[in-house]
Amino acid sequence: MLSIKQQDFLRNCSHRWNIKTGATRSGKTHLDLLAVIPKRILACRGEGLIVLLGNTKGTLQRNILDPMRQLWGQDLVGFVRSDNTMTLFGKKVYVLGADSKKHIARLQGAAFEYAYGDEITTWEEGVFDMLKSRLSCPHSHFDGTCNPAGPKHWFKKFLDSDGDIYQQAYTIDDNPFLAPAFVEALKKEYLGTVYYNRFILGQWAAAEGVIYRAFADALASGDNRFLWKDKPLKPWRIHIGVDFGGNGSKHSFVATAVLPGFSGVVAVASQRVEPYGTDADYLGNAFLLFAQSVFSRFGEIHAVFCDSAEQVLISHLRATARRSPLPWLAGRIYNAKKSPINDRIRLTSILMGGGRFFYTPETGTLAEALSAALWSSKGSEKDLRLDDGTTDIDSLDAFEYTIERDYHSYLKRGTQ
C-alpha cells in the first residue's frame, strides 16, 4: 500500500538526483526500503560502485539496513563487514558515514553508479561535494531523504539550483497510514518549536528566538503545568549531570529523576558553583554535598555524567567520593556522551511537548536556564544555541548529560 505522494515519486524518480524532504514519519524512507533501493540496485549495470551513505554508519544501520532486513530477510539484506561492504540484493555495496570527508575519500576516486543518502542535512557539506563529482556514470542516480533544516542550509541551496533534480516535500498528513492518535501526539510534542515547522509541516524554517517557548511562557505566567505535583516522587533511576565552569561560566550540577521505562523525567535539584577563587577541593566538596542531598531524598544514584573535557576534575570528584559516606558513588562517575547539542535540544523539546518533562521548586537555576535559552541570530547555515555568556548554558548542558545517553529509549517510549 502506497500513498499518493509515494506513487508520484515512483513515477517520476528518473532524474539524476531524486530527493524527498519533509516531515518525520511521512513515508519518505519507507518507500525507499520497500521499492526504491531494491529497484535501483537490481538495475545497476556494473558501471561503478554502489554506495549507501548516512550521517554515521550507525544511523544508517538503524534507519535503513535493519528495517530493510526485516522487510526482505537476511538472504537479500546481509550484514556490514569489517571493510564497510555488504551484500545487498546480490550485489556488493559500500556502507559509509557522511560525517567526515575521510570516509568517502577511502574509495580512491571511483565512480558511483548508484548512491543512496539518509539524513542528508546532517552530512558534512564536503562529503556531498565529493559525491557530486563521483556520480559520473552514464546510468548514475542518487536517491535521498532528509528532514528540512534552516533556509540557509547548504543542501537547500543545492535543491534550489538548476540541476537535474526531482524533489518532493512531505507533511505529516501526507502519510494516510499513521494512526490519528499518533499524529496528534507528535504534533503536540513539537508544537511551539521550530521542529513543528520542520518535522510536521516539512518547511525549511529558521531557528529563531526562545528555544523552549511553551516552558518559558508557562514560567512567566505562573502556569504550573511543568511543575511536578504527584507526591511522592518515586524515581526509576537518578542521574546527575556535571558541567565544569571557567572562562566566564560556572560549575553546574543537575539531578534528574527518570520515570519508569523512560516514560518521562523530573528535574529534582540544580545548583551553580562559582569557579573563581576556589580550587578542586572546593568543587569536590560542593558536588558531594549536592549528591548527599539527592541521595537522602531519593536513594540510590545510578550514574553521574560529567563534562569529558575536564578529566583532572572528574578524577578529583571520584577521589572525593571514595573518601565520603558514599564511596560507591566513585564507581558511577562517567564521561558525558556529549551528543550533538541540537539532538539534546530536540529531545528536551519532545519531552516537554509530550507532557513528559517536569521540574521541582529545587531546580530554580535549571528552570531559569531553560526559559532563557535562545537560538543564535548570527545567520549561520547551522542551528546554533546562543552561547555568549548572557544565558546559563552550563545548567542546560548538565541537565542534557542526564538524558542524552537514553535518547532513543525516550523517543521509542514516546511513540508507543
N, C-alpha and C positions, 0 to 999 in steps of 0.2 A: 504494500500500500504506500503510495507516494502522494505528497501534497501537490497542489497545482504549481507551486513555486519549484518544487523538485523536478516535476515533469518538464517544466520550461527549461531548467538547466540542462537536463539530458538532451533536449532537442537542439540546444544552441551552444554547447560547450566544445565547439570545433576550432576555437581560436588558439593562438599560441599561449596566451595567458587566460585562465578561466578561474575567476575569483568569486567566492561567496563571503560577504561581510554581514555583520549584523548581530542580532540578539543571541544570547546564550540559549541553549535548548530549543532552537528554532528549526532544527532538522538539517543544518548545514553539513555537519560531519557525518551524520548517519547515512546520508545519501552516498557519500564517498566510500564508506565502509561496505555498503551494500552493492554498489554498482560502479561508481566512477573509477576507483583504484583497480579493481579486478579487470574492468574493460580496457583500461589504458595499458596495464601490464601485459595482458594477453595479446594486445595489438602491437607490441614492440617488435621491431624487425632486426634488432641487434646492431643498430647504428651507433649506439653509445650506451652509457651507463644508465641504470635506473636507481634513483635516489629518493629517499624519504627524509624530510627534514622537519624538526620541531624545535621548540625553544631549547630543550635539552633532550638527550636520548631517553631519559627517564619519563619526561612528559609525553614524548612520542609513544613510548611503550604503553603508558596509561591511557592516553586519549585515542590512539589509533590501533596499535597492534593487539593489545589484549582484547578489546571488544570485537575486533575483526576475527580474531581466533575463535571467539565464542560463536560468531556467525557462521564461519566457514570450516572450522576444525583445524587440528594441528597438521594434518596431511597437506593442506593448502597454505596454511599460515604457520611457518616454522618459528624458530626462536633465534634471537640475535646471537651471533657467535662472537668470540673474543676479538675478531678482526673487523667488527662492526658491519658484518654482512649477514644476510639471512636468505632463505629460500621462500619466495612468495609467489604462489600460483605457478610453481615450477621454474621460476627464474631467479637469478642472483640479484639481490637488491642491497644497496648500501643504506645504512640507518645512521643518521648523523644529527648532532645537536647544532643549532644555528646561533648559539650564544657567543660564538667566537669564530673568527675567520680561519683559525688554525685547523678546525675540523674539516671544512670543505677543501682547504689547501692541500690536505693529505692526498687528494685524488689526482694530484700532479697534472692539472690542466686538461683532464679528459673531458670529452664532450658528453652531455647528458641527453639521452633520447627522451626520458620522462623523469619529471621531478614532481614530488608532492610536498606541499608545505602546510604545516599545522601551526596555529597561533602566530601568524606572520608578524603582527605588530609587536611581538616580544623579541624579535630577532635583532641581532647586531646588523646595522644597515650595510656594513661592508660585506657581510655574507650574501645578502640579496644582490649587491652589485656584482660579486663574483659569479653568482648563479646566472645572472643575465648574460654574461659572456660565455658561459658553458652550455647554455641551452641552444646549441648551434647545429643540431642535426636537421635534415630536411623534414623529418617526421616528429620534431620535438614539440612537447606540450608540457605545460605546468598547470596543475590544479592546486588550489589552496583556499584556506579559510582563515578568518580572524574575527575577533570582536573589534569594533571601532575603538580608536583612541582619540587624541585631540586633533583638531582640524589642521594643525601644522605638522602632523606626523609625516615622516619621510614616505611611508607607504601610501598615504592618502595622496601625496603629490604624484606618485607613480600612477595610481589609479586614474588621476585626472589628466594624465598625459595622452598623447595620440598613438600610443602603442596598440598592438593587435590584442585588445583586451575585451573579454566578455565578463561582465560583473553583475552580480545580483546583491540586493540589500534586503535583509530579512528583519522582521519584527517578531516578537514572541508569539503574536497572534497568527503568524503565517504557518505555525505548526498545529494543525487541527487534531492531532492525536494526543496532545497533552491533556491531562485531567484538568478541568476548570479550577478545581480547588488548589492544585499545584501552581497553576499560572497566577492565581490570585495571591498565593503566599509569596511567590517570587517577586511579584510587583510590590507587595508590601515591604519586603526585605530591602529593596533598593530605592523606595520612594524618598524623595527629598535629597538624593545624592546624584552626582554626575553619572553613577553607574546605572541609574534608571534610564537616562538618555541613551547610554551606550548598549547596555545588556538587555533592555526591554524594548526600547524604541529603535535600536540599531542605528543611532545617529553618531556622527563624528563630532563630539561635543567637548568643549574646553573645560578643564577642571578649574573652577574659579571660586573665590570666597571661602566661606566656612565649610570645613570638610564634613563635620557631623552636625548638620543643620538641625535635625529633629532633636538631638540631645541638647544643643545649645539653646534652642527655643524653649524646651521643657525646663531647663535650669533657670532661664531668665524669667519665665512666667510663674514659677513655683509649681508647675505641673510635676507631680511626683511619680510619673509612670515608670521611670527607670530606677526608682528607689526601692530597694528590697524590703518588702513588707511582710513576707511569710516568716513566721517565727515558730520554732527555732530554725536556724540555717544548719543543714546537715550536709556538708560538702562530701563529694565523692573523692575528690583529690584537692590538695592545697599546693599551689605553685607560687614561688616568689621570684620576681624579676629584679635584677640589679643593674642599673646603668651608672657608670662611673663618670664623675664630673671633671671639670677642668676647662681652661680656655673660655671662661665666661659662663659655664654651666655648672650644675650641682649634681652631687650623688643622689640617686633616686631609688627608693625601694617601693615595690608594689606587690601585694599579696592578692592572689586570685583564687576563689573557690570554684572548682569545676563541678557542675551539677551532674547527676548520674547519667552515664552514657554519652557525655558531651552534648547534653540537651541544652546547656546554657552556661553562663559564667556570672559570678558575682564578685566584683572587686571589693575586698573586705578591709584593706588597710593600705595606706600610702604615706610616704614620708620623703622629704628632701633634706639633704645634709650639705652644709657649706664646706667646700673643699679647701678654701684658702685659710691659712693659719692653723691647719690641722695636719695630722700625719696618718699613716696607715693604721696605727693602733686605735686612733680615734674613730676612724671609719669602721674597723673591725668591731669595736665595742658598740657603736651605734647600730650596726647590722645585727649584732647578737641580741641587743635589747628589742629590736623590731621583731626578729624571729621568735624570741621567747614570748613576746606579747601575742603573736599569732598562734603559737603553739598552745598557750594557756587557754585560748578561746576556742580553738578548733581541733586541737590534737595534732596528729602526725602531719609533718610537712613532707610531701612526696618528692619535691625537687626544687632546687634553686638554680635559675638560669642567669648567668652574668655576661656582661659585655666582653666578648672574647678578645678585644683589643688590649685588655689590661691583665695579662697573665700573672704579673707580680702581685697585684692587688687580689686576684682570685686566690692565689696560693696563700696570701695572708688571711683571707676570710676562712679558708679551710683550717689553717693553723689556729685561729681564734676559736673556731667551733670545737676543735679537738680538746681544748683546754676548758671548755664550758660545760654547763649542765646538760647540753645537747650534743655530746661528742659524735653521735651517729650522723648528725647533720653534715659533717665534713665530707662524708662519702656520697652526699647527694647534691653537691655543688658542681654544676656543669657549665660548659660554654653555651651561651645562647646560639641558636641556629643562625640568627640574623638573616632571615629570608628577605627578599626584596620588600622595601618599605610599602610599595603600593599593594602588594599581596596582603600585608598586615592591615593596611587601611581598609581594603575590601572586606576582609574577614570581620573586622570590627563593625563595619557598616552593616554587613549581613546579620550579625548577632543583634545589633540594635534594632534594625528594621523588622526582624523576626520576633521581637519581644523576648530575646534570649540573653540580653545583657542587662545587668543590674549593678548598682553600687550601694554602699552603706555610708552613713554620715562620717565614718572614719577615713574616708578616701577623698578628703577635700582637695588635696593637691592634684590628684588624678582627674577629678571631676572638672576642676578649673582648666586643666590642660586639654581635656577632650573638647570642652565648649569653646576654647580659644584657638584650636588647631585650624590652620589656614592653608589653602593652596597658594603656592608662589605665583606671583603675577609677572614673572620675568619673561614670559613668552617663549619658553623652550619647547622643542618638539615633544619632550617628555613631561609627564605629570610630576611635579616636584612639590613636596611639602615645604612650607616656609620654615627656614631654619636660620634665622638671622639674630637670634638671641632675644627676640621680642615675645616669643611663646615658649612654653615649657616642653621642649622636645624630650627631655630626659625622662619625665614621668610617662610620656607616651611610649618611648622605647621600652622602659621597664615593664609596663603592662603588656606590650606586644610580645615580649620574650616569654611571658607566661602562657601564651595561647598559640604561638606560631607553629610549634612542632606538631600540633594536632590539627592543623589547617584542614586536611581532607576529612578527618573524622567529624569535625564540626559541620563541614559542608554536606557530608553524607547524611548526618543526622537531620539536617535541615530539609532534606528532600524526601524524608520518609513520611 
